[in-house]
Amino acid sequence: MNSIFNKVYAEDTLSGLLGDNINSEGTGIFNVGSGNALGDFASNIISIALPLAGLATVVLIIVAGYKMISSQGNPDKLKDAREMITNAIIGLVFILLSVSILGLVSNVFNLGFI
């Protein structure tokens, strides 16, 4: 009897379906056996966010520099450009300080974030 419905049996295991992509050593696509999934997740986020923060700071400083050059001596435009540079640098400092504090807390409480 052919039908559009197929019978599915629950005898296959997850590792049997995924093959070498999952194992108990914590390697592959899924980190199953590492026991530190939160720490790995935080480390991955930090390793992506820090370069993006640096890139955003550089782009903001370049845009502010262009605004400063093209201000033609207008004090309001110069003030806006200076504030933009100041805010970009302060933002980068806050991000670096927050990562440092996260690392300190992680080491004190042995959380394994960084």
Number of C-alpha atoms within 10 A of each C-alpha: 2 5 5 4 6 7 5 7 6 7 7 9 9 11 12 11 10 11 10 11 13 19 17 12 12 15 14 12 11 14 17 15 13 12 11 14 16 12 16 16 12 15 15 13 11 15 12 11 14 15 11 12 17 17 13 15 19 16 13 19 20 13 15 22 17 12 18 19 13 12 16 10 10 10 11 10 17 19 13 15 22 17 13 18 19 14 15 21 17 13 16 18 13 12 16 15 12 12 17 13 12 16 16 14 15 15 13 10 8 12 14 17 21 19
